[in-house]
Amino acid sequence: MKPIMENVTFGKALEMLKRGSRVTRSGWNGKGQWVVRMPELQLPPYSTQDTNRKVNDRTAKWIGEDAPLNCRPYYVLFNNQGEWQPGWLPSQGDLEANDWIILD
């Protein structure tokens, strides 16, 4: 996939993440890694009779079966092993880097 912008600052990468883009860095050792922003998610309780998406049993175990899920936006790294790593935070090096790439 051809990048739409290359060699940008973290500030620009963050702006594009908030718009729904996928970003990476040319300086990362793990090739094929990228970051996305997962939007806010609100789901009704696990115990609801509603047939739409709802809190699953493993989440209900921690928040309660009668509690809705109100999840704030967060960042996820798709690593080079093909796994999602939720809760990604930029390192100090990431913040200072000018080699960010906007993928889409």
C-alpha positions in Angstrom: 0.0 0.0 0.0 1.3 3.4 -1.0 1.6 5.9 1.9 -0.4 9.1 1.6 2.1 11.2 3.6 5.7 10.5 4.7 8.3 12.0 7.0 5.7 13.9 9.2 5.9 14.8 12.9 4.0 13.0 15.6 1.7 16.0 15.8 0.6 15.4 12.2 0.4 11.7 12.8 -1.9 12.2 15.8 -4.1 14.6 13.9 -4.5 11.9 11.2 -5.1 9.2 13.8 -8.0 11.2 15.1 -9.4 11.4 11.5 -9.3 7.7 11.2 -6.0 7.1 9.5 -3.5 4.3 10.1 0.1 5.4 10.9 3.5 3.8 11.2 7.1 4.9 11.5 10.0 4.2 9.1 12.3 4.0 12.2 10.4 1.2 13.9 12.3 -2.2 14.0 9.1 -4.2 13.7 8.2 -3.8 10.0 4.5 -4.1 9.2 3.5 -2.5 12.5 1.0 0.3 12.5 -1.3 2.2 15.0 -5.0 3.1 14.8 -7.3 4.9 17.1 -10.3 2.9 18.2 -13.4 5.1 18.5 -15.6 5.3 21.5 -17.8 2.3 22.1 -21.0 2.0 24.0 -22.8 -1.3 24.4 -25.9 -2.3 26.3 -25.5 -4.7 29.3 -24.8 -8.4 28.8 -28.1 -9.4 30.4 -30.2 -7.4 28.0 -32.7 -9.2 25.7 -31.7 -6.9 22.8 -30.4 -8.8 19.8 -27.9 -6.1 18.8 -24.3 -6.2 19.9 -23.9 -6.1 23.6 -21.3 -6.6 26.4 -19.8 -10.1 26.1 -19.5 -12.5 29.1 -15.8 -12.0 29.6 -16.3 -8.2 29.9 -19.5 -8.6 32.1 -17.3 -10.7 34.5 -15.5 -7.5 35.4 -18.0 -4.7 35.0 -21.2 -6.7 36.0 -23.9 -8.4 33.9 -26.3 -5.5 34.3 -23.7 -2.7 33.5 -23.4 -1.1 30.0 -20.0 -0.7 28.5 -18.9 2.9 27.9 -15.4 2.7 26.5 -13.4 5.8 25.7 -11.3 6.0 22.5 -7.9 4.3 22.7 -4.9 3.5 20.5 -4.0 0.0 19.3 -0.8 -1.2 17.8 -1.1 -4.0 15.2 2.3 -5.7 15.7 4.5 -7.6 13.2 3.2 -10.9 14.6 -0.3 -9.9 13.4 -1.7 -9.3 16.9 -3.6 -6.4 18.3 -1.9 -4.7 21.3 -4.5 -2.3 22.9 -3.4 0.6 25.0 -0.5 1.8 22.8 1.3 4.9 24.0 4.1 6.7 22.1 7.6 6.6 23.5 9.6 9.7 24.0 11.4 8.8 20.7 8.1 8.5 18.9 7.0 11.9 20.1 10.2 13.5 18.8 10.4 11.6 15.5 9.9 13.1 12.1 9.6 9.8 10.3 5.9 9.1 10.7 4.1 7.7 7.7 0.4 8.1 7.1 -0.8 4.9 5.5 -4.5 5.7 4.8 
